[in-house]
Amino acid sequence: MICSLDRYGDVLRRAASRNIRFCFARCQVQSLDMVRKGINRDSSAEKKATAGAKTRPPTKPSIIPVAMSDSKKPQAIPIGPERELQLYAQGLVGGKPSVPVPLHLLEAKAKEILEPRAYDYVAGGAGGEDTMRGNREAFYRWRIVPRMLRDVSKRDLSVELLGARLPAPVLLGPVGVQEIVHADADVASARAAASLGLPFVLSTMSSTLDTHSLGWRERDLHHGYLPFLQGQGLANYFSDPVFRRLLPQPPEQNPMAAIQLWGTLFSNPALTWKDVGFLRQHTRVPIILKGILHANDAAHAIDAGVDAIIVSNHGGRQVDGGIAALDTLPAVVREVNRRVPVLFDSGIRRGADVFKALALGARAVLLGRLYMWGLAVAGEAGVRDVLLNLVADLDLTMALSGYTSCHELDSSALAPAP
Ligand SMILES: Cc1cc2nc3c(=O)[nH]c(=O)nc-3n(C[C@H](O)[C@H](O)[C@H](O)COP(=O)(O)O)c2cc1C
């Protein structure tokens, strides 16, 4: 991946002390100038996290007995029936999951906990939110066609990605400013992912491909709310020594000046494919481009030497009226023609969605809002429950549809909805 892992010094150090491995980081494309000038790799300061929660009730531990994420090895993810049994067993003794299983209840609980503007920041999309809705509708247009009597007693959900074997085809996608959702923010999410051996993608909160400017987000404009203007989500910058050297005083003493400087650096709409080529020349770490929606751009990405691409429309947060990510996945997969893995996000909520994305050619999927709701409700345990439930749901969807491994899935597993 285009990786400025070393720009995340503090987060990484904190994570390392908790036995979290970051599998990916995102490209900080807007810092090309910094790359050209030679980034100083040593970051130091740490921004204190501030949750955007209303007065937060003490987080109850999840009712699901979970292995602690401090344990050396990730826990094996329970298969679907095991997870069901855990939940039904709790029910027998009158217990109820503290992290709701039905997604509408999960989101409702997160909404109850979060400040309205923080909830809207996560939940909202660009403009009239047509693209955001379209992302979900695209899944409804495909139906799974279950097959019978195929011995599905043993199943393997693992997939290979850039030399790593993931226990399930699921990653936590980059979500910026997680501190407005929970004080433990990215560290909680990363711990949850690490405890199950799944990758966590660390956001720079800034751009990959598709966020060189912020989309027109009506909910945020209505609240007049952009967390970055309050210094939230900027630790990456504030801890960067090159950034700090550009300031008259350190961000701790003069946050306004730091926020203003960030404002001048955040956006770079002048980037072109040449810049990806430049990065390719200057790093040997794998580069994954997130935000590809057109087959021709997939071709450019491959020409530029990237190692994987992510089909994504940023969860409908950037271009209102834009194509649903799932609708463009088959064309991108065709263009890529197995030369690099194609990942997918935007609208993944349940096991059936993962199944459909894989059947349409994705190697794995990334989550966004879904795990934010878990984070809001119960921090690390909440993200973990969301992951456990999603993977269990996927496992059962595969078993009940007659598939034992992700590699078996292709478009013959689907039919267009009537
Ligand atoms: C609050 C929020 C912040 C996000 N921040 C980033 C970011 O910093 N970088 C990025 O590449 N994508 C970011 N995304 C997009 C996600 O990585 C992902 O593409 C999107 O959430 C997928 O759509 P879904 O949440 O509807 O599944 C963000 C999404 C949300 C909801």
PDBQT file of the ligand as one rigid body, heavy atoms in Angstrom, charges set to zero:
ROOT
HETATM    1  C1  LIG A 501     -17.040   9.131   9.267  1.00  0.00    +0.000 C 
HETATM    2  C2  LIG A 501     -16.309   8.572   8.091  1.00  0.00    +0.000 A 
HETATM    3  C3  LIG A 501     -14.994   8.970   7.873  1.00  0.00    +0.000 A 
HETATM    4  C4  LIG A 501     -14.290   8.442   6.801  1.00  0.00    +0.000 A 
HETATM    5  N1  LIG A 501     -12.978   8.804   6.643  1.00  0.00    +0.000 NA
HETATM    6  C5  LIG A 501     -12.273   8.277   5.622  1.00  0.00    +0.000 A 
HETATM    7  C6  LIG A 501     -10.912   8.608   5.465  1.00  0.00    +0.000 A 
HETATM    8  O1  LIG A 501     -10.326   9.329   6.254  1.00  0.00    +0.000 OA
HETATM    9  N2  LIG A 501     -10.267   8.075   4.403  1.00  0.00    +0.000 N 
HETATM   10  C7  LIG A 501     -10.893   7.240   3.509  1.00  0.00    +0.000 A 
HETATM   11  O2  LIG A 501     -10.253   6.780   2.567  1.00  0.00    +0.000 OA
HETATM   12  N3  LIG A 501     -12.183   6.909   3.658  1.00  0.00    +0.000 NA
HETATM   13  C8  LIG A 501     -12.876   7.398   4.688  1.00  0.00    +0.000 A 
HETATM   14  N4  LIG A 501     -14.183   7.052   4.833  1.00  0.00    +0.000 N 
HETATM   15  C9  LIG A 501     -14.808   6.134   3.870  1.00  0.00    +0.000 C 
HETATM   16  C10 LIG A 501     -14.680   4.680   4.330  1.00  0.00    +0.000 C 
HETATM   17  O3  LIG A 501     -13.352   4.227   4.299  1.00  0.00    +0.000 OA
HETATM   18  C11 LIG A 501     -15.497   3.758   3.437  1.00  0.00    +0.000 C 
HETATM   19  O4  LIG A 501     -15.101   3.949   2.107  1.00  0.00    +0.000 OA
HETATM   20  C12 LIG A 501     -16.991   4.006   3.556  1.00  0.00    +0.000 C 
HETATM   21  O5  LIG A 501     -17.347   4.258   4.897  1.00  0.00    +0.000 OA
HETATM   22  C13 LIG A 501     -17.747   2.788   3.055  1.00  0.00    +0.000 C 
HETATM   23  O6  LIG A 501     -19.124   3.034   3.046  1.00  0.00    +0.000 OA
HETATM   24  P1  LIG A 501     -20.103   2.452   4.173  1.00  0.00    +0.000 P 
HETATM   25  O7  LIG A 501     -19.687   3.077   5.456  1.00  0.00    +0.000 OA
HETATM   26  O8  LIG A 501     -21.457   2.880   3.764  1.00  0.00    +0.000 OA
HETATM   27  O9  LIG A 501     -19.924   0.968   4.169  1.00  0.00    +0.000 OA
HETATM   28  C14 LIG A 501     -14.911   7.536   5.917  1.00  0.00    +0.000 A 
HETATM   29  C15 LIG A 501     -16.222   7.140   6.146  1.00  0.00    +0.000 A 
HETATM   30  C16 LIG A 501     -16.916   7.639   7.226  1.00  0.00    +0.000 A 
HETATM   31  C17 LIG A 501     -18.319   7.170   7.467  1.00  0.00    +0.000 C 
ENDROOT
TORSDOF 0
